[in-house]
Amino acid sequence: MHIDHATIRTNHLKETRDFMVSVFDLVEGKRPETIAALVDGYWLYWKDSPLVHIIKSPSDTEEIANNSTEAIDHFALIMEDHEAFKQKLIAMEVPFKLMDVPELKIKRIFLHTPQNILIETIFRY
């Protein structure tokens, strides 16, 4: 089992896209026309897979109220080269927190998008 994709719902489509592309080196790719016709947004690809979907938050008050209890706390990406990614965040002035978990042989870096969505990055050693 693996995560197919994560969807970020936001009113800041372009800013969220730009952040995810610049921090994680994702590439904006094609969205199915059926989906694109229904909702504004972007699909960001890692290699050949659409890993992150970004969609516009609903503007209808009733729809917002109906979805108010649904949320994603965070999503996690397994990545490589902990030190290089940490240095990239420092250079980009993106705040982050470190947490090593020796029992699992992983190092983690936590960061937030400009709209305060939590992202966990996992590096195995």
N, CA, C and O atoms as CSV, one atom per row, in Angstrom:
chain,resi,resn,atom,element,x,y,z
A,1,MET,N,N,0.849,-1.178,0.000
A,1,MET,CA,C,0.000,0.000,0.000
A,1,MET,C,C,0.890,1.234,0.000
A,1,MET,O,O,1.973,1.226,0.584
A,2,HIS,N,N,0.433,2.284,-0.651
A,2,HIS,CA,C,1.132,3.558,-0.652
A,2,HIS,C,C,0.118,4.678,-0.851
A,2,HIS,O,O,-1.018,4.430,-1.255
A,3,ILE,N,N,0.520,5.876,-0.575
A,3,ILE,CA,C,-0.362,7.020,-0.796
A,3,ILE,C,C,-0.335,7.345,-2.277
A,3,ILE,O,O,0.734,7.531,-2.858
A,4,ASP,N,N,-1.504,7.414,-2.885
A,4,ASP,CA,C,-1.616,7.748,-4.300
A,4,ASP,C,C,-1.365,9.228,-4.538
A,4,ASP,O,O,-0.611,9.603,-5.436
A,5,HIS,N,N,-2.000,10.062,-3.729
A,5,HIS,CA,C,-1.794,11.506,-3.834
A,5,HIS,C,C,-2.354,12.179,-2.589
A,5,HIS,O,O,-3.101,11.573,-1.820
A,6,ALA,N,N,-1.984,13.432,-2.404
A,6,ALA,CA,C,-2.566,14.270,-1.357
A,6,ALA,C,C,-3.242,15.443,-2.055
A,6,ALA,O,O,-2.733,15.957,-3.051
A,7,THR,N,N,-4.377,15.859,-1.534
A,7,THR,CA,C,-5.086,17.006,-2.090
A,7,THR,C,C,-5.077,18.128,-1.079
A,7,THR,O,O,-5.431,17.944,0.086
A,8,ILE,N,N,-4.669,19.286,-1.540
A,8,ILE,CA,C,-4.661,20.483,-0.710
A,8,ILE,C,C,-5.792,21.375,-1.194
A,8,ILE,O,O,-5.850,21.735,-2.369
A,9,ARG,N,N,-6.679,21.727,-0.293
A,9,ARG,CA,C,-7.797,22.618,-0.610
A,9,ARG,C,C,-7.429,24.008,-0.090
A,9,ARG,O,O,-7.136,24.175,1.093
A,10,THR,N,N,-7.445,25.012,-0.990
A,10,THR,CA,C,-6.985,26.341,-0.605
A,10,THR,C,C,-7.629,27.417,-1.477
A,10,THR,O,O,-8.089,27.142,-2.585
A,11,ASN,N,N,-7.652,28.627,-0.968
A,11,ASN,CA,C,-8.048,29.789,-1.766
A,11,ASN,C,C,-6.826,30.471,-2.366
A,11,ASN,O,O,-6.951,31.501,-3.028
A,12,HIS,N,N,-5.649,29.903,-2.139
A,12,HIS,CA,C,-4.381,30.465,-2.608
A,12,HIS,C,C,-3.738,29.478,-3.580
A,12,HIS,O,O,-2.654,28.956,-3.318
A,13,LEU,N,N,-4.405,29.228,-4.690
A,13,LEU,CA,C,-3.974,28.196,-5.630
A,13,LEU,C,C,-2.557,28.423,-6.145
A,13,LEU,O,O,-1.698,27.550,-6.017
A,14,LYS,N,N,-2.315,29.583,-6.721
A,14,LYS,CA,C,-1.016,29.848,-7.341
A,14,LYS,C,C,0.105,29.836,-6.308
A,14,LYS,O,O,1.165,29.261,-6.553
A,15,GLU,N,N,-0.121,30.467,-5.152
A,15,GLU,CA,C,0.920,30.522,-4.132
A,15,GLU,C,C,1.265,29.125,-3.615
A,15,GLU,O,O,2.433,28.812,-3.387
A,16,THR,N,N,0.240,28.290,-3.432
A,16,THR,CA,C,0.466,26.927,-2.963
A,16,THR,C,C,1.208,26.128,-4.029
A,16,THR,O,O,2.145,25.392,-3.720
A,17,ARG,N,N,0.786,26.275,-5.285
A,17,ARG,CA,C,1.488,25.602,-6.383
A,17,ARG,C,C,2.954,26.020,-6.419
A,17,ARG,O,O,3.844,25.171,-6.478
A,18,ASP,N,N,3.203,27.315,-6.385
A,18,ASP,CA,C,4.578,27.813,-6.463
A,18,ASP,C,C,5.433,27.283,-5.315
A,18,ASP,O,O,6.592,26.921,-5.521
A,19,PHE,N,N,4.868,27.236,-4.105
A,19,PHE,CA,C,5.596,26.726,-2.943
A,19,PHE,C,C,5.949,25.253,-3.142
A,19,PHE,O,O,7.104,24.869,-2.956
A,20,MET,N,N,4.988,24.435,-3.512
A,20,MET,CA,C,5.225,22.998,-3.663
A,20,MET,C,C,6.215,22.714,-4.791
A,20,MET,O,O,7.038,21.806,-4.673
A,21,VAL,N,N,6.146,23.471,-5.870
A,21,VAL,CA,C,7.073,23.290,-6.988
A,21,VAL,C,C,8.490,23.671,-6.567
A,21,VAL,O,O,9.440,22.943,-6.852
A,22,SER,N,N,8.632,24.808,-5.893
A,22,SER,CA,C,9.973,25.271,-5.555
A,22,SER,C,C,10.607,24.465,-4.425
A,22,SER,O,O,11.814,24.226,-4.457
A,23,VAL,N,N,9.844,24.046,-3.443
A,23,VAL,CA,C,10.411,23.310,-2.309
A,23,VAL,C,C,10.655,21.842,-2.648
A,23,VAL,O,O,11.695,21.291,-2.289
A,24,PHE,N,N,9.709,21.203,-3.335
A,24,PHE,CA,C,9.792,19.763,-3.560
A,24,PHE,C,C,10.159,19.374,-4.991
A,24,PHE,O,O,10.183,18.189,-5.324
A,25,ASP,N,N,10.444,20.364,-5.839
A,25,ASP,CA,C,10.833,20.098,-7.232
A,25,ASP,C,C,9.776,19.304,-7.991
A,25,ASP,O,O,10.099,18.495,-8.860
A,26,LEU,N,N,8.512,19.542,-7.655
A,26,LEU,CA,C,7.418,18.925,-8.393
A,26,LEU,C,C,7.226,19.688,-9.700
A,26,LEU,O,O,7.705,20.813,-9.844
A,27,VAL,N,N,6.530,19.080,-10.641
A,27,VAL,CA,C,6.300,19.692,-11.943
A,27,VAL,C,C,4.800,19.739,-12.197
A,27,VAL,O,O,4.104,18.734,-12.052
A,28,GLU,N,N,4.310,20.914,-12.578
A,28,GLU,CA,C,2.892,21.025,-12.908
A,28,GLU,C,C,2.617,20.200,-14.158
A,28,GLU,O,O,3.353,20.273,-15.143
A,29,GLY,N,N,1.545,19.415,-14.101
A,29,GLY,CA,C,1.203,18.550,-15.229
A,29,GLY,C,C,-0.266,18.609,-15.572
A,29,GLY,O,O,-1.042,19.355,-14.975
A,30,LYS,N,N,-0.618,17.814,-16.539
A,30,LYS,CA,C,-1.969,17.781,-17.078
A,30,LYS,C,C,-2.964,17.235,-16.059
A,30,LYS,O,O,-2.680,16.296,-15.317
A,31,ARG,N,N,-4.142,17.860,-16.052
A,31,ARG,CA,C,-5.285,17.372,-15.271
A,31,ARG,C,C,-6.322,16.848,-16.244
A,31,ARG,O,O,-6.450,17.383,-17.346
A,32,PRO,N,N,-7.066,15.821,-15.871
A,32,PRO,CA,C,-8.130,15.347,-16.753
A,32,PRO,C,C,-9.135,16.474,-17.020
A,32,PRO,O,O,-9.499,17.217,-16.109
A,33,GLU,N,N,-9.571,16.592,-18.258
A,33,GLU,CA,C,-10.494,17.667,-18.633
A,33,GLU,C,C,-11.789,17.618,-17.821
A,33,GLU,O,O,-12.359,18.659,-17.494
A,34,THR,N,N,-12.247,16.421,-17.499
A,34,THR,CA,C,-13.471,16.269,-16.705
A,34,THR,C,C,-13.328,16.949,-15.354
A,34,THR,O,O,-14.249,17.620,-14.888
A,35,ILE,N,N,-12.177,16.774,-14.730
A,35,ILE,CA,C,-11.921,17.381,-13.428
A,35,ILE,C,C,-11.685,18.877,-13.573
A,35,ILE,O,O,-12.230,19.671,-12.807
A,36,ALA,N,N,-10.876,19.261,-14.550
A,36,ALA,CA,C,-10.550,20.675,-14.756
A,36,ALA,C,C,-11.804,21.498,-15.036
A,36,ALA,O,O,-11.856,22.675,-14.677
A,37,ALA,N,N,-12.806,20.908,-15.665
A,37,ALA,CA,C,-14.045,21.618,-15.962
A,37,ALA,C,C,-14.891,21.854,-14.709
A,37,ALA,O,O,-15.719,22.764,-14.673
A,38,LEU,N,N,-14.679,21.035,-13.692
A,38,LEU,CA,C,-15.492,21.122,-12.478
A,38,LEU,C,C,-14.885,21.984,-11.376
A,38,LEU,O,O,-15.612,22.627,-10.618
A,39,VAL,N,N,-13.551,21.999,-11.285
A,39,VAL,CA,C,-12.911,22.694,-10.173
A,39,VAL,C,C,-11.559,23.258,-10.622
A,39,VAL,O,O,-10.801,22.597,-11.332
A,40,ASP,N,N,-11.274,24.489,-10.195
A,40,ASP,CA,C,-9.976,25.101,-10.482
A,40,ASP,C,C,-8.894,24.392,-9.676
A,40,ASP,O,O,-9.141,23.914,-8.569
A,41,GLY,N,N,-7.702,24.331,-10.242
A,41,GLY,CA,C,-6.609,23.752,-9.484
A,41,GLY,C,C,-5.448,23.322,-10.343
A,41,GLY,O,O,-5.352,23.671,-11.519
A,42,TYR,N,N,-4.558,22.548,-9.723
A,42,TYR,CA,C,-3.342,22.063,-10.367
A,42,TYR,C,C,-3.085,20.626,-9.937
A,42,TYR,O,O,-3.485,20.209,-8.851
A,43,TRP,N,N,-2.419,19.885,-10.794
A,43,TRP,CA,C,-1.838,18.605,-10.415
A,43,TRP,C,C,-0.342,18.758,-10.525
A,43,TRP,O,O,0.174,19.205,-11.550
A,44,LEU,N,N,0.364,18.384,-9.458
A,44,LEU,CA,C,1.816,18.469,-9.427
A,44,LEU,C,C,2.389,17.058,-9.436
A,44,LEU,O,O,2.011,16.209,-8.629
A,45,TYR,N,N,3.291,16.833,-10.352
A,45,TYR,CA,C,3.818,15.501,-10.595
A,45,TYR,C,C,5.205,15.313,-10.008
A,45,TYR,O,O,6.026,16.230,-9.998
A,46,TRP,N,N,5.447,14.104,-9.519
A,46,TRP,CA,C,6.782,13.623,-9.186
A,46,TRP,C,C,7.014,12.449,-10.125
A,46,TRP,O,O,6.314,11.439,-10.061
A,47,LYS,N,N,8.009,12.596,-10.999
A,47,LYS,CA,C,8.265,11.619,-12.065
A,47,LYS,C,C,7.005,11.535,-12.924
A,47,LYS,O,O,6.588,12.548,-13.485
A,48,ASP,N,N,6.394,10.373,-13.043
A,48,ASP,CA,C,5.223,10.233,-13.918
A,48,ASP,C,C,3.902,10.204,-13.165
A,48,ASP,O,O,2.864,9.908,-13.759
A,49,SER,N,N,3.918,10.504,-11.874
A,49,SER,CA,C,2.703,10.374,-11.065
A,49,SER,C,C,2.252,11.714,-10.494
A,49,SER,O,O,3.070,12.484,-9.990
A,50,PRO,N,N,0.949,11.994,-10.573
A,50,PRO,CA,C,0.423,13.215,-9.951
A,50,PRO,C,C,0.348,13.021,-8.436
A,50,PRO,O,O,-0.584,12.397,-7.929
A,51,LEU,N,N,1.326,13.553,-7.728
A,51,LEU,CA,C,1.480,13.318,-6.293
A,51,LEU,C,C,0.650,14.272,-5.446
A,51,LEU,O,O,0.091,13.868,-4.427
A,52,VAL,N,N,0.564,15.544,-5.860
A,52,VAL,CA,C,-0.165,16.547,-5.084
A,52,VAL,C,C,-1.201,17.208,-5.977
A,52,VAL,O,O,-0.879,17.730,-7.044
A,53,HIS,N,N,-2.440,17.178,-5.530
A,53,HIS,CA,C,-3.519,17.880,-6.215
A,53,HIS,C,C,-3.829,19.125,-5.385
A,53,HIS,O,O,-3.930,19.053,-4.160
A,54,ILE,N,N,-3.976,20.245,-6.048
A,54,ILE,CA,C,-4.332,21.490,-5.369
A,54,ILE,C,C,-5.650,21.947,-5.968
A,54,ILE,O,O,-5.760,22.133,-7.180
A,55,ILE,N,N,-6.657,22.130,-5.107
A,55,ILE,CA,C,-7.966,22.540,-5.608
A,55,ILE,C,C,-8.476,23.743,-4.824
A,55,ILE,O,O,-8.088,23.983,-3.681
A,56,LYS,N,N,-9.351,24.480,-5.476
A,56,LYS,CA,C,-9.907,25.685,-4.865
A,56,LYS,C,C,-10.890,25.310,-3.765
A,56,LYS,O,O,-11.711,24.407,-3.926
A,57,SER,N,N,-10.791,26.015,-2.648
A,57,SER,CA,C,-11.744,25.826,-1.559
A,57,SER,C,C,-13.131,26.238,-2.023
A,57,SER,O,O,-13.267,27.138,-2.852
A,58,PRO,N,N,-14.158,25.589,-1.498
A,58,PRO,CA,C,-15.520,25.968,-1.899
A,58,PRO,C,C,-15.846,27.376,-1.443
A,58,PRO,O,O,-15.402,27.821,-0.384
A,59,SER,N,N,-16.623,28.066,-2.249
A,59,SER,CA,C,-17.037,29.422,-1.860
A,59,SER,C,C,-18.468,29.433,-1.350
A,59,SER,O,O,-18.900,30.404,-0.729
A,60,ASP,N,N,-19.200,28.368,-1.606
A,60,ASP,CA,C,-20.577,28.272,-1.156
A,60,ASP,C,C,-20.612,28.027,0.349
A,60,ASP,O,O,-20.016,27.063,0.830
A,61,THR,N,N,-21.294,28.875,1.089
A,61,THR,CA,C,-21.327,28.802,2.553
A,61,THR,C,C,-21.830,27.454,3.051
A,61,THR,O,O,-21.290,26.910,4.013
A,62,GLU,N,N,-22.858,26.911,2.405
A,62,GLU,CA,C,-23.406,25.625,2.837
A,62,GLU,C,C,-22.383,24.509,2.642
A,62,GLU,O,O,-22.235,23.646,3.507
A,63,GLU,N,N,-21.678,24.522,1.514
A,63,GLU,CA,C,-20.679,23.492,1.278
A,63,GLU,C,C,-19.544,23.588,2.292
A,63,GLU,O,O,-19.046,22.565,2.763
A,64,ILE,N,N,-19.135,24.803,2.630
A,64,ILE,CA,C,-18.090,24.991,3.634
A,64,ILE,C,C,-18.550,24.432,4.974
A,64,ILE,O,O,-17.793,23.732,5.647
A,65,ALA,N,N,-19.777,24.734,5.362
A,65,ALA,CA,C,-20.310,24.254,6.644
A,65,ALA,C,C,-20.369,22.732,6.671
A,65,ALA,O,O,-20.064,22.119,7.694
A,66,ASN,N,N,-20.759,22.118,5.560
A,66,ASN,CA,C,-20.862,20.661,5.503
A,66,ASN,C,C,-19.500,19.975,5.570
A,66,ASN,O,O,-19.416,18.834,6.024
A,67,ASN,N,N,-18.452,20.631,5.137
A,67,ASN,CA,C,-17.118,20.037,5.131
A,67,ASN,C,C,-16.247,20.520,6.283
A,67,ASN,O,O,-15.066,20.176,6.350
A,68,SER,N,N,-16.811,21.310,7.189
A,68,SER,CA,C,-15.982,21.956,8.207
A,68,SER,C,C,-15.294,20.971,9.146
A,68,SER,O,O,-14.246,21.293,9.705
A,69,THR,N,N,-15.861,19.773,9.333
A,69,THR,CA,C,-15.229,18.819,10.234
A,69,THR,C,C,-14.229,17.922,9.521
A,69,THR,O,O,-13.518,17.160,10.176
A,70,GLU,N,N,-14.156,17.994,8.206
A,70,GLU,CA,C,-13.214,17.169,7.471
A,70,GLU,C,C,-11.939,17.943,7.219
A,70,GLU,O,O,-11.976,19.075,6.736
A,71,ALA,N,N,-10.824,17.341,7.542
A,71,ALA,CA,C,-9.543,18.007,7.335
A,71,ALA,C,C,-8.439,16.970,7.265
A,71,ALA,O,O,-8.581,15.863,7.784
A,72,ILE,N,N,-7.358,17.324,6.632
A,72,ILE,CA,C,-6.153,16.504,6.662
A,72,ILE,C,C,-5.194,17.189,7.613
A,72,ILE,O,O,-4.874,18.364,7.431
A,73,ASP,N,N,-4.734,16.477,8.616
A,73,ASP,CA,C,-3.795,17.058,9.565
A,73,ASP,C,C,-2.471,17.368,8.875
A,73,ASP,O,O,-1.932,18.465,9.014
A,74,HIS,N,N,-1.957,16.399,8.136
A,74,HIS,CA,C,-0.719,16.599,7.385
A,74,HIS,C,C,-0.561,15.455,6.402
A,74,HIS,O,O,-1.289,14.464,6.460
A,75,PHE,N,N,0.391,15.600,5.504
A,75,PHE,CA,C,0.773,14.462,4.687
A,75,PHE,C,C,2.287,14.336,4.746
A,75,PHE,O,O,2.994,15.296,5.055
A,76,ALA,N,N,2.775,13.134,4.445
A,76,ALA,CA,C,4.200,12.859,4.564
A,76,ALA,C,C,4.752,12.382,3.228
A,76,ALA,O,O,4.100,11.644,2.489
A,77,LEU,N,N,5.974,12.827,2.940
A,77,LEU,CA,C,6.672,12.430,1.723
A,77,LEU,C,C,7.970,11.734,2.115
A,77,LEU,O,O,8.734,12.251,2.930
A,78,ILE,N,N,8.216,10.575,1.541
A,78,ILE,CA,C,9.502,9.905,1.735
A,78,ILE,C,C,10.459,10.513,0.720
A,78,ILE,O,O,10.187,10.524,-0.481
A,79,MET,N,N,11.580,11.018,1.218
A,79,MET,CA,C,12.521,11.719,0.358
A,79,MET,C,C,13.930,11.188,0.568
A,79,MET,O,O,14.159,10.324,1.415
A,80,GLU,N,N,14.869,11.711,-0.209
A,80,GLU,CA,C,16.274,11.344,-0.090
A,80,GLU,C,C,17.097,12.593,0.188
A,80,GLU,O,O,16.695,13.703,-0.159
A,81,ASP,N,N,18.247,12.403,0.813
A,81,ASP,CA,C,19.234,13.440,1.086
A,81,ASP,C,C,18.736,14.500,2.073
A,81,ASP,O,O,18.458,15.644,1.713
A,82,HIS,N,N,18.637,14.072,3.314
A,82,HIS,CA,C,18.172,14.909,4.422
A,82,HIS,C,C,18.938,16.225,4.494
A,82,HIS,O,O,18.331,17.292,4.580
A,83,GLU,N,N,20.252,16.155,4.458
A,83,GLU,CA,C,21.072,17.365,4.617
A,83,GLU,C,C,20.869,18.350,3.470
A,83,GLU,O,O,20.777,19.556,3.701
A,84,ALA,N,N,20.801,17.861,2.262
A,84,ALA,CA,C,20.594,18.751,1.107
A,84,ALA,C,C,19.231,19.436,1.186
A,84,ALA,O,O,19.114,20.624,0.886
A,85,PHE,N,N,18.202,18.690,1.588
A,85,PHE,CA,C,16.872,19.295,1.696
A,85,PHE,C,C,16.843,20.326,2.822
A,85,PHE,O,O,16.245,21.392,2.675
A,86,LYS,N,N,17.481,20.014,3.933
A,86,LYS,CA,C,17.550,20.966,5.045
A,86,LYS,C,C,18.253,22.254,4.589
A,86,LYS,O,O,17.789,23.351,4.900
A,87,GLN,N,N,19.346,22.129,3.870
A,87,GLN,CA,C,20.064,23.309,3.387
A,87,GLN,C,C,19.228,24.106,2.388
A,87,GLN,O,O,19.303,25.334,2.352
A,88,LYS,N,N,18.443,23.417,1.587
A,88,LYS,CA,C,17.547,24.094,0.639
A,88,LYS,C,C,16.527,24.939,1.385
A,88,LYS,O,O,16.283,26.089,1.019
A,89,LEU,N,N,15.931,24.374,2.430
A,89,LEU,CA,C,14.949,25.121,3.218
A,89,LEU,C,C,15.587,26.340,3.875
A,89,LEU,O,O,14.986,27.414,3.917
A,90,ILE,N,N,16.804,26.174,4.387
A,90,ILE,CA,C,17.521,27.302,5.001
A,90,ILE,C,C,17.741,28.392,3.958
A,90,ILE,O,O,17.492,29.569,4.220
A,91,ALA,N,N,18.206,27.998,2.776
A,91,ALA,CA,C,18.469,28.973,1.712
A,91,ALA,C,C,17.189,29.688,1.274
A,91,ALA,O,O,17.220,30.869,0.928
A,92,MET,N,N,16.063,28.965,1.292
A,92,MET,CA,C,14.779,29.552,0.890
A,92,MET,C,C,14.099,30.288,2.044
A,92,MET,O,O,13.047,30.902,1.866
A,93,GLU,N,N,14.709,30.221,3.225
A,93,GLU,CA,C,14.149,30.829,4.437
A,93,GLU,C,C,12.764,30.272,4.781
A,93,GLU,O,O,11.865,31.002,5.197
A,94,VAL,N,N,12.622,28.954,4.593
A,94,VAL,CA,C,11.393,28.255,4.967
A,94,VAL,C,C,11.599,27.697,6.369
A,94,VAL,O,O,12.486,26.868,6.569
A,95,PRO,N,N,10.804,28.129,7.345
A,95,PRO,CA,C,10.961,27.602,8.706
A,95,PRO,C,C,10.645,26.099,8.757
A,95,PRO,O,O,9.775,25.614,8.035
A,96,PHE,N,N,11.360,25.378,9.614
A,96,PHE,CA,C,11.135,23.943,9.744
A,96,PHE,C,C,11.555,23.484,11.130
A,96,PHE,O,O,12.243,24.195,11.862
A,97,LYS,N,N,11.117,22.266,11.472
A,97,LYS,CA,C,11.520,21.623,12.720
A,97,LYS,C,C,12.045,20.228,12.390
A,97,LYS,O,O,11.541,19.550,11.494
A,98,LEU,N,N,13.062,19.821,13.130
A,98,LEU,CA,C,13.669,18.509,12.942
A,98,LEU,C,C,13.188,17.541,14.016
A,98,LEU,O,O,12.935,17.936,15.155
A,99,MET,N,N,13.066,16.280,13.645
A,99,MET,CA,C,12.784,15.239,14.629
A,99,MET,C,C,13.359,13.923,14.117
A,99,MET,O,O,12.925,13.390,13.095
A,100,ASP,N,N,14.336,13.419,14.842
A,100,ASP,CA,C,14.918,12.125,14.513
A,100,ASP,C,C,14.206,11.040,15.312
A,100,ASP,O,O,13.838,11.245,16.468
A,101,VAL,N,N,14.016,9.886,14.683
A,101,VAL,CA,C,13.402,8.742,15.352
A,101,VAL,C,C,14.340,7.548,15.154
A,101,VAL,O,O,14.149,6.744,14.241
A,102,PRO,N,N,15.359,7.440,16.021
A,102,PRO,CA,C,16.366,6.380,15.846
A,102,PRO,C,C,15.774,4.975,15.849
A,102,PRO,O,O,16.278,4.088,15.160
A,103,GLU,N,N,14.711,4.770,16.618
A,103,GLU,CA,C,14.101,3.431,16.673
A,103,GLU,C,C,13.598,2.985,15.305
A,103,GLU,O,O,13.597,1.793,14.998
A,104,LEU,N,N,13.173,3.941,14.485
A,104,LEU,CA,C,12.666,3.623,13.149
A,104,LEU,C,C,13.706,3.878,12.060
A,104,LEU,O,O,13.452,3.647,10.878
A,105,LYS,N,N,14.877,4.355,12.473
A,105,LYS,CA,C,15.950,4.702,11.543
A,105,LYS,C,C,15.479,5.720,10.500
A,105,LYS,O,O,15.676,5.553,9.296
A,106,ILE,N,N,14.846,6.784,11.016
A,106,ILE,CA,C,14.409,7.861,10.128
A,106,ILE,C,C,14.726,9.220,10.756
A,106,ILE,O,O,14.784,9.372,11.977
A,107,LYS,N,N,14.923,10.178,9.889
A,107,LYS,CA,C,15.014,11.580,10.276
A,107,LYS,C,C,13.836,12.266,9.603
A,107,LYS,O,O,13.462,11.930,8.480
A,108,ARG,N,N,13.250,13.243,10.316
A,108,ARG,CA,C,12.088,13.926,9.764
A,108,ARG,C,C,12.307,15.437,9.800
A,108,ARG,O,O,12.964,15.975,10.691
A,109,ILE,N,N,11.739,16.088,8.813
A,109,ILE,CA,C,11.693,17.539,8.769
A,109,ILE,C,C,10.230,17.923,8.574
A,109,ILE,O,O,9.566,17.453,7.650
A,110,PHE,N,N,9.742,18.789,9.464
A,110,PHE,CA,C,8.375,19.286,9.373
A,110,PHE,C,C,8.405,20.739,8.908
A,110,PHE,O,O,9.222,21.529,9.380
A,111,LEU,N,N,7.520,21.085,7.991
A,111,LEU,CA,C,7.415,22.459,7.509
A,111,LEU,C,C,5.960,22.744,7.166
A,111,LEU,O,O,5.142,21.831,7.053
A,112,HIS,N,N,5.656,24.017,7.003
A,112,HIS,CA,C,4.298,24.448,6.643
A,112,HIS,C,C,4.325,25.199,5.328
A,112,HIS,O,O,5.285,25.903,5.015
A,113,THR,N,N,3.249,25.038,4.559
A,113,THR,CA,C,3.079,25.863,3.368
A,113,THR,C,C,2.765,27.285,3.833
A,113,THR,O,O,2.469,27.491,5.010
A,114,PRO,N,N,2.822,28.264,2.938
A,114,PRO,CA,C,2.464,29.632,3.337
A,114,PRO,C,C,1.037,29.733,3.892
A,114,PRO,O,O,0.728,30.672,4.626
A,115,GLN,N,N,0.168,28.779,3.548
A,115,GLN,CA,C,-1.199,28.784,4.067
A,115,GLN,C,C,-1.346,27.895,5.300
A,115,GLN,O,O,-2.462,27.596,5.726
A,116,ASN,N,N,-0.212,27.473,5.874
A,116,ASN,CA,C,-0.147,26.751,7.144
A,116,ASN,C,C,-0.563,25.281,7.073
A,116,ASN,O,O,-1.052,24.733,8.060
A,117,ILE,N,N,-0.377,24.646,5.935
A,117,ILE,CA,C,-0.615,23.213,5.822
A,117,ILE,C,C,0.671,22.496,6.237
A,117,ILE,O,O,1.746,22.799,5.719
A,118,LEU,N,N,0.565,21.556,7.161
A,118,LEU,CA,C,1.729,20.845,7.680
A,118,LEU,C,C,2.154,19.731,6.720
A,118,LEU,O,O,1.334,18.940,6.252
A,119,ILE,N,N,3.459,19.695,6.442
A,119,ILE,CA,C,4.044,18.652,5.598
A,119,ILE,C,C,5.183,18.004,6.387
A,119,ILE,O,O,6.043,18.688,6.941
A,120,GLU,N,N,5.169,16.677,6.423
A,120,GLU,CA,C,6.237,15.905,7.060
A,120,GLU,C,C,7.090,15.279,5.958
A,120,GLU,O,O,6.555,14.675,5.029
A,121,THR,N,N,8.388,15.417,6.054
A,121,THR,CA,C,9.286,14.748,5.126
A,121,THR,C,C,10.082,13.710,5.903
A,121,THR,O,O,10.555,13.981,7.007
A,122,ILE,N,N,10.228,12.531,5.330
A,122,ILE,CA,C,10.859,11.387,5.996
A,122,ILE,C,C,12.075,10.949,5.205
A,122,ILE,O,O,12.010,10.769,3.988
A,123,PHE,N,N,13.185,10.778,5.908
A,123,PHE,CA,C,14.441,10.357,5.311
A,123,PHE,C,C,14.913,9.118,6.045
A,123,PHE,O,O,15.150,9.171,7.252
A,124,ARG,N,N,15.052,8.020,5.351
A,124,ARG,CA,C,15.517,6.760,5.970
A,124,ARG,C,C,17.046,6.729,5.979
A,124,ARG,O,O,17.707,7.266,5.090
A,125,TYR,N,N,17.587,6.076,7.026
A,125,TYR,CA,C,19.040,5.878,7.052
A,125,TYR,C,C,19.369,4.490,7.541
A,125,TYR,O,O,20.543,4.130,7.634
